[in-house]
Amino acid sequence: MGVRLAMKKELMGLDNSDMLTADDVRSHLASLVKEQTQLSDSGFSVISKFNDTHSRLISGDPLRKSKLEFERHRLFNEVLYTRQSVDAWLDSQTSHINQ
């Protein structure tokens, strides 16, 4: 993690919160994909889908019904996701793989 990103996260007060930045979500997804062998083949696809969803949120494009709950940081205007919604979204994306 770069110094700039670390300072920004500290200023946003995310250290002890349940909120994740997009970079945090990507690293969380990557670590979960590495842990679960049945997801290894679809790991790139899951992260790609998250990147697409995140890009749409940033551009203001309305999303279909999504399990990803987010809010914008009031000072930095950064899109932040709740850890629970990220896990629920991952489960919905990988449910057909686990069956």
Secondary structure, DSSP 8 states (H G I E B T S, - for coil): --HHHHHHHHHHT-TTSSEE-HHHHHHHHHHHHHH-GGGTTTHHHHHHHHHHHHHHHHHT----S-S--EEE-TTT--EEEEHHHHHHHHHHHHHHHH-
